[in-house]
Amino acid sequence: MASGGNSTSSISLAWFVGRRFGSVKSVNQLVSFISRISMIGLVVGVAMLVVVVAVMNGFDRDLRTKILAIVPQASLFHRQGLENWSEQIEYLKSLPSAEDIQAMAPFVHLEGMLKFGTGVEPVLIYGVEPKLEVNVSDIALYLQQGDLASLENTPNGLALGSGLAKKLGLKLGDSISFIVPKVNQSRQAAGIKQLTLVALLDSGTELDHKIGVISLSDASELAPIPGTVTGIRLKLNDLFDAPWVVREVATDLPYGFYTSDWTRTHGNLYHAVKMSSNLVSVLLVLIIGIAVFNVVSTLVLAVVEKQGDIAILRTLGATPNEILKIFMVQGCSIGVYGTVFGVIIGVLLTILAPFLLNFIEWATATEVLRSDIYPVSELPIDNRISDIVFIAVTALILSLIASIYPAWRASRIQPAEALRYD
């Protein structure tokens, strides 16, 4: 074996011998045990990181596509309510900031109580104009056994969150009392309106336990100033531009107007999901790091065990560089196998996780994810190729780094010193 052989033969030698060292059962049981533990730890770390990132991505996706697609992204209000809302919309379209606004629609915001039989539940009612509302929200996508048009076609029609309907024991066609307290100082009695349930809102989120929708005309009758609307709802080209877009709009409006956006109403929830995702990801990356650096222990022990073999290879002409490559191959093999199996198991777990959750709920007769407690009622999963690739590459790079020191130690072994004690 020539010590100065070409790079191709050197790599082939390193690959062949490194695989042999890693695959042949070690005489030292401790080395075999630590090697298995290192690989298992890496598999578990990678798999758990894939699962957690997929779940956090799912929460982020559902927050954007469900909750933030139903509640207003941005809103324009007036302290005395808006009478000529159509004229106000035309005025907003003429503003420079209108290029960031995709659509607009009026709404009435009412907080009150729903009473059916002996049951009473708090509720947030939105009065909407069905033809315009479809341009600013996706609420119509989550209506069951009814649509927004039925709110106008049925006198005093109501679309109610499925969670609220379940609590009150309502079914389609039932009549229910909506009680609105008067917020002005007119000392009038609370407003009461009989509504008919014509549709159920089932978004699978916390909104199903909070909101209802009626027509704009019905809602304006119960507004603090009857005949007015609370404000104008804005749908933006970019959801995350909401804070500065509403600031731009506010600067062009006269006194009495004010604005709000989703970062004020639901921003805490969004940032909590983001922060939890980042913290959990950091913790799991550290777990992967610990598992990967167990490779160091495995390879150090392997170097001690294989000193005699290393000495023989050196006397046959293997260079220190070839010895280094041999143990780098052995260490990277653990990383490759651990990463591949970890990714496969992680992806399978993300596919099976919703079914496992349903089985646990069925077996324990309990609802684990209740939408009146958590933002969603189902385990959201969103596997992204970019995240899986990032996790795999990170694990492989850490495995490579962890292999450097033991491989370097092996390359420094002198044949005479190794054979003296063998």
C-alpha positions as CSV (number, residue, x, y, z in Angstrom):
1,M,0.0,0.0,0.0
2,A,1.7,3.2,-1.1
3,S,1.5,6.0,1.4
4,G,1.2,8.6,-1.3
5,G,-1.6,6.9,-3.3
6,N,-4.1,9.0,-5.2
7,S,-7.1,10.6,-3.5
8,T,-9.6,8.2,-5.0
9,S,-7.9,5.1,-3.6
10,S,-7.4,6.9,-0.2
11,I,-11.1,7.6,0.0
12,S,-12.0,4.1,-1.0
13,L,-9.7,2.7,1.7
14,A,-11.1,5.0,4.3
15,W,-14.7,4.1,3.3
16,F,-14.0,0.3,3.2
17,V,-12.1,0.1,6.5
18,G,-14.3,2.7,8.3
19,R,-17.4,0.7,7.4
20,R,-15.7,-2.5,8.6
21,F,-14.7,-0.9,11.9
22,G,-18.3,0.3,12.4
23,S,-20.1,-2.8,11.3
24,V,-18.0,-5.6,12.8
25,K,-19.2,-6.5,16.3
26,S,-16.8,-5.0,18.8
27,V,-14.9,-7.3,21.2
28,N,-15.4,-4.6,23.8
29,Q,-19.0,-4.8,24.8
30,L,-18.8,-1.3,26.4
31,V,-17.9,0.2,23.0
32,S,-20.8,-1.6,21.3
33,F,-23.2,-0.4,24.0
34,I,-22.1,3.2,23.9
35,S,-22.3,3.1,20.1
36,R,-25.9,1.9,20.2
37,I,-26.8,4.5,22.8
38,S,-25.3,7.2,20.7
39,M,-27.3,6.2,17.6
40,I,-30.5,5.8,19.6
41,G,-30.1,9.2,21.2
42,L,-29.6,10.8,17.8
43,V,-32.6,9.0,16.3
44,V,-34.8,10.1,19.2
45,G,-33.6,13.7,19.2
46,V,-34.0,14.1,15.4
47,A,-37.4,12.4,15.4
48,M,-38.7,14.6,18.3
49,L,-37.4,17.8,16.7
50,V,-39.2,16.9,13.4
51,V,-42.5,16.3,15.3
52,V,-42.3,19.4,17.4
53,V,-41.4,21.7,14.5
54,A,-44.3,20.2,12.5
55,V,-46.8,20.8,15.3
56,M,-45.6,24.4,15.9
57,N,-45.8,25.0,12.1
58,G,-49.3,23.7,12.3
59,F,-50.3,26.0,15.1
60,D,-48.8,28.9,13.1
61,R,-50.7,27.9,10.0
62,D,-54.0,27.5,11.7
63,L,-53.6,30.8,13.5
64,R,-53.1,32.5,10.2
65,T,-55.6,30.6,8.0
66,K,-58.4,30.2,10.6
67,I,-58.3,32.7,13.5
68,L,-56.8,35.6,11.7
69,A,-58.9,34.8,8.6
70,I,-62.1,35.3,10.6
71,V,-61.3,38.1,13.1
72,P,-60.5,41.5,11.5
73,Q,-56.9,42.0,10.4
74,A,-57.3,45.7,10.8
75,S,-60.3,47.9,11.7
76,L,-61.3,51.6,11.4
77,F,-63.7,53.0,14.1
78,H,-65.4,56.2,14.9
79,R,-66.3,57.2,18.4
80,Q,-69.9,58.0,17.4
81,G,-70.3,55.1,15.0
82,L,-70.4,55.4,11.2
83,E,-73.6,56.4,9.4
84,N,-72.6,56.6,5.8
85,W,-70.1,53.7,5.7
86,S,-70.2,53.4,1.9
87,E,-69.0,57.0,1.5
88,Q,-66.3,56.3,4.1
89,I,-65.1,53.3,2.1
90,E,-64.9,55.4,-1.1
91,Y,-62.8,58.0,0.8
92,L,-60.4,55.3,2.1
93,K,-59.9,54.1,-1.4
94,S,-58.6,57.5,-2.4
95,L,-55.9,57.6,0.3
96,P,-52.2,56.8,-0.5
97,S,-52.3,53.9,2.0
98,A,-55.1,52.2,0.0
99,E,-52.6,50.4,-2.2
100,D,-51.9,48.2,0.9
101,I,-55.6,47.4,1.4
102,Q,-57.1,44.5,-0.5
103,A,-60.7,44.9,0.5
104,M,-63.0,46.7,3.0
105,A,-66.4,45.9,4.5
106,P,-68.6,47.4,7.3
107,F,-69.3,45.6,10.5
108,V,-71.1,46.0,13.8
109,H,-69.4,44.8,17.0
110,L,-71.8,43.7,19.8
111,E,-71.1,42.1,23.1
112,G,-73.9,40.5,25.0
113,M,-75.5,37.3,26.3
114,L,-77.4,34.5,24.5
115,K,-80.3,32.9,26.4
116,F,-81.9,29.7,25.5
117,G,-84.1,28.0,28.0
118,T,-82.3,28.2,31.3
119,G,-78.9,28.4,29.6
120,V,-77.0,31.8,29.3
121,E,-73.6,32.3,27.6
122,P,-71.6,35.4,26.8
123,V,-71.1,36.0,23.1
124,L,-69.4,38.4,20.7
125,I,-71.7,39.1,17.7
126,Y,-70.5,40.5,14.4
127,G,-73.0,42.2,12.1
128,V,-71.8,41.9,8.5
129,E,-72.8,42.7,5.0
130,P,-72.7,39.2,3.3
131,K,-71.8,40.4,-0.2
132,L,-68.8,42.4,1.1
133,E,-67.8,40.2,4.0
134,V,-66.7,37.4,1.7
135,N,-64.0,39.8,0.3
136,V,-62.4,40.5,3.8
137,S,-62.7,37.2,5.6
138,D,-62.9,33.4,5.2
139,I,-65.8,33.0,7.6
140,A,-68.0,31.6,4.9
141,L,-65.7,28.6,4.5
142,Y,-66.4,27.4,8.0
143,L,-70.2,27.7,8.0
144,Q,-72.0,24.4,8.2
145,Q,-75.5,23.7,7.0
146,G,-75.9,27.3,5.9
147,D,-74.2,30.3,4.4
148,L,-73.9,34.1,4.8
149,A,-76.7,34.7,2.4
150,S,-79.1,32.9,4.7
151,L,-78.5,35.6,7.3
152,E,-80.4,38.1,5.0
153,N,-82.8,35.6,3.6
154,T,-84.0,34.6,7.1
155,P,-85.4,37.3,9.3
156,N,-83.1,37.8,12.3
157,G,-80.9,34.9,11.1
158,L,-77.9,33.9,13.3
159,A,-74.7,31.9,12.5
160,L,-73.3,30.7,15.8
161,G,-70.1,29.1,16.8
162,S,-70.6,25.3,17.1
163,G,-69.1,25.3,20.7
164,L,-71.6,27.9,21.9
165,A,-74.5,26.1,20.2
166,K,-73.4,22.8,21.9
167,K,-73.2,24.5,25.3
168,L,-76.7,25.9,24.9
169,G,-78.2,22.8,23.4
170,L,-79.2,24.6,20.2
171,K,-80.1,23.1,16.8
172,L,-80.8,24.7,13.5
173,G,-84.1,26.5,13.4
174,D,-84.2,27.2,17.2
175,S,-85.1,30.7,18.3
176,I,-82.8,32.3,20.9
177,S,-82.7,35.6,22.8
178,F,-79.8,38.0,22.3
179,I,-79.4,40.5,25.1
180,V,-77.3,43.6,24.6
181,P,-76.5,46.0,27.5
182,K,-76.8,49.7,26.7
183,V,-73.4,51.4,26.9
184,N,-74.7,55.0,26.6
185,Q,-76.2,57.0,29.5
186,S,-79.8,57.0,28.2
187,R,-80.8,54.7,31.0
188,Q,-82.7,52.5,28.5
189,A,-83.3,48.9,29.3
190,A,-81.0,46.4,27.6
191,G,-81.8,45.6,24.0
192,I,-83.3,42.2,23.4
193,K,-83.6,40.6,20.0
194,Q,-85.0,37.1,19.1
195,L,-82.7,35.4,16.6
196,T,-83.1,32.2,14.6
197,L,-80.2,29.8,14.3
198,V,-79.6,29.3,10.5
199,A,-75.9,28.1,10.4
200,L,-73.1,26.8,12.6
201,L,-69.5,28.2,12.6
202,D,-67.1,25.3,12.9
203,S,-63.5,26.5,12.5
204,G,-62.0,24.1,15.0
205,T,-60.6,27.0,17.0
206,E,-61.4,29.0,20.1
207,L,-63.7,31.3,18.1
208,D,-66.3,28.5,18.0
209,H,-67.0,29.2,21.7
210,K,-67.0,33.0,21.4
211,I,-68.6,34.5,18.3
212,G,-71.8,34.6,16.2
213,V,-72.7,36.4,13.0
214,I,-75.9,38.3,12.0
215,S,-76.8,40.6,9.2
216,L,-75.6,44.2,9.3
217,S,-79.1,45.6,9.3
218,D,-80.2,43.5,12.3
219,A,-77.0,44.3,14.2
220,S,-77.2,48.1,13.6
221,E,-80.6,48.1,15.3
222,L,-78.9,47.1,18.5
223,A,-75.9,49.4,18.1
224,P,-75.4,52.1,20.8
225,I,-76.5,54.6,18.2
226,P,-79.2,52.7,16.1
227,G,-78.6,52.8,12.4
228,T,-74.9,53.2,12.6
229,V,-72.1,50.6,12.2
230,T,-69.2,50.1,14.5
231,G,-66.5,50.4,11.9
232,I,-64.9,49.2,8.7
233,R,-63.0,46.0,8.5
234,L,-59.8,46.0,6.3
235,K,-58.1,43.1,4.6
236,L,-54.5,43.8,3.8
237,N,-52.2,42.6,1.1
238,D,-49.7,41.5,3.8
239,L,-51.0,40.4,7.2
240,F,-47.8,41.5,9.0
241,D,-48.0,45.0,7.6
242,A,-51.1,45.7,9.7
243,P,-49.5,47.9,12.4
244,W,-47.9,50.4,10.1
245,V,-50.8,50.4,7.6
246,V,-53.4,51.4,10.2
247,R,-51.0,54.1,11.4
248,E,-50.8,55.5,7.9
249,V,-54.6,55.4,7.6
250,A,-55.1,57.1,10.9
251,T,-52.9,60.0,9.9
252,D,-55.2,60.8,7.0
253,L,-58.4,60.7,9.1
254,P,-60.1,63.6,11.0
255,Y,-60.7,63.7,14.7
256,G,-62.9,61.0,16.2
257,F,-61.5,58.1,14.1
258,Y,-59.2,55.5,15.6
259,T,-57.8,52.2,14.4
260,S,-56.9,48.7,15.6
261,D,-55.3,45.6,14.2
262,W,-54.8,41.9,14.9
263,T,-51.5,42.4,16.7
264,R,-53.4,44.2,19.5
265,T,-56.3,41.7,19.7
266,H,-54.5,38.4,19.0
267,G,-50.8,39.4,18.9
268,N,-50.1,37.8,22.2
269,L,-51.3,34.4,21.0
270,Y,-49.2,34.6,17.8
271,H,-46.1,35.7,19.7
272,A,-46.6,32.9,22.3
273,V,-46.8,30.3,19.6
274,K,-43.6,31.7,18.0
275,M,-41.7,31.9,21.3
276,S,-42.8,28.4,22.3
277,S,-41.7,27.1,18.9
278,N,-38.3,28.8,19.2
279,L,-37.6,27.7,22.8
280,V,-38.6,24.1,22.2
281,S,-36.6,24.0,19.0
282,V,-33.5,25.3,20.9
283,L,-34.0,22.7,23.6
284,L,-34.3,19.8,21.1
285,V,-31.3,21.0,19.1
286,L,-29.3,20.8,22.4
287,I,-30.6,17.3,22.9
288,I,-29.4,16.4,19.4
289,G,-26.1,18.0,20.3
290,I,-25.7,15.9,23.4
291,A,-26.6,12.8,21.5
292,V,-24.2,13.6,18.7
293,F,-21.3,14.3,21.0
294,N,-21.8,10.9,22.5
295,V,-20.2,9.9,19.2
296,V,-17.0,11.4,20.7
297,S,-17.1,8.9,23.6
298,T,-17.8,6.0,21.2
299,L,-15.0,6.9,18.8
300,V,-12.5,7.5,21.6
301,L,-13.2,4.0,23.0
302,A,-13.1,2.6,19.5
303,V,-9.6,4.2,18.9
304,V,-8.3,2.6,22.1
305,E,-9.7,-0.8,21.2
306,K,-8.4,-0.6,17.6
307,Q,-4.9,0.5,18.4
308,G,-3.4,-2.8,17.2
309,D,-5.4,-2.6,13.9
310,I,-4.3,1.0,13.5
311,A,-0.6,0.0,14.0
312,I,-0.9,-2.8,11.4
313,L,-2.5,-0.4,8.9
314,R,0.3,2.1,9.5
315,T,3.1,-0.6,9.0
316,L,1.3,-1.6,5.7
317,G,1.7,2.0,4.5
318,A,-1.4,3.8,5.5
319,T,-0.8,7.5,6.1
320,P,-2.0,9.4,9.2
321,N,-4.4,11.2,6.8
322,E,-6.0,7.9,5.8
323,I,-6.3,6.8,9.4
324,L,-8.1,10.1,10.2
325,K,-10.5,9.5,7.3
326,I,-11.2,5.9,8.4
327,F,-12.5,7.1,11.8
328,M,-14.2,10.1,10.3
329,V,-16.2,7.6,8.2
330,Q,-17.0,5.5,11.3
331,G,-18.3,8.5,13.2
332,C,-20.2,10.0,10.3
333,S,-21.8,6.6,9.7
334,I,-23.4,6.8,13.1
335,G,-24.6,10.3,12.3
336,V,-26.0,9.3,8.9
337,Y,-27.9,6.2,10.2
338,G,-29.2,8.2,13.3
339,T,-30.3,11.1,11.1
340,V,-32.0,9.0,8.4
341,F,-33.9,6.8,10.9
342,G,-34.7,9.8,13.0
343,V,-36.2,11.7,10.1
344,I,-38.2,8.7,8.9
345,I,-39.6,8.0,12.4
346,G,-40.3,11.7,12.9
347,V,-42.3,12.0,9.7
348,L,-44.2,8.8,10.5
349,L,-45.0,10.1,13.9
350,T,-46.4,13.4,12.5
351,I,-48.6,11.4,10.1
352,L,-49.9,9.2,12.9
353,A,-50.0,11.8,15.7
354,P,-53.6,13.0,15.0
355,F,-54.8,9.3,14.9
356,L,-52.9,8.6,18.1
357,L,-54.5,11.7,19.8
358,N,-57.9,10.5,18.7
359,F,-57.2,7.1,20.1
360,I,-56.1,8.5,23.4
361,E,-59.2,10.7,23.6
362,W,-61.4,7.6,22.8
363,A,-59.6,5.4,25.3
364,T,-59.6,7.9,28.1
365,A,-63.0,9.4,27.3
366,T,-61.5,12.9,27.6
367,E,-61.0,15.7,25.1
368,V,-57.3,16.6,25.2
369,L,-57.4,19.6,23.0
370,R,-60.5,21.6,23.9
371,S,-61.0,24.7,21.7
372,D,-62.5,26.6,24.7
373,I,-59.2,26.2,26.4
374,Y,-56.6,25.9,23.6
375,P,-56.6,27.9,20.3
376,V,-57.4,24.8,18.3
377,S,-59.4,21.6,18.8
378,E,-57.3,19.3,16.6
379,L,-53.6,18.6,16.6
380,P,-52.3,20.7,13.7
381,I,-49.5,19.2,11.7
382,D,-47.6,21.0,8.9
383,N,-44.5,19.2,7.7
384,R,-42.2,21.5,5.6
385,I,-39.4,20.0,3.5
386,S,-37.2,23.0,4.3
387,D,-37.4,22.3,8.1
388,I,-36.7,18.6,7.7
389,V,-33.7,19.3,5.5
390,F,-32.4,21.9,8.0
391,I,-32.8,19.4,10.9
392,A,-31.0,16.6,8.9
393,V,-28.2,18.8,7.8
394,T,-27.7,20.2,11.3
395,A,-27.5,16.7,12.8
396,L,-25.0,15.6,10.1
397,I,-22.8,18.6,10.5
398,L,-22.7,18.1,14.3
399,S,-21.8,14.4,13.7
400,L,-19.0,15.4,11.5
401,I,-17.7,17.9,14.0
402,A,-17.9,15.3,16.8
403,S,-15.8,12.9,14.8
404,I,-12.9,15.2,14.2
405,Y,-11.1,14.9,17.6
406,P,-11.2,11.1,18.0
407,A,-10.2,10.6,14.3
408,W,-7.3,13.1,14.9
409,R,-6.2,11.1,18.0
410,A,-6.2,7.9,15.9
411,S,-4.1,9.4,13.2
412,R,-1.4,10.4,15.8
413,I,-0.9,6.8,17.1
414,Q,2.6,5.5,16.4
415,P,2.8,1.8,15.3
416,A,5.7,1.0,17.6
417,E,4.0,2.4,20.7
418,A,0.7,0.6,19.9
419,L,2.3,-2.8,19.2
420,R,4.4,-2.6,22.3
421,Y,1.4,-3.2,24.6
422,D,-0.8,-5.2,22.2
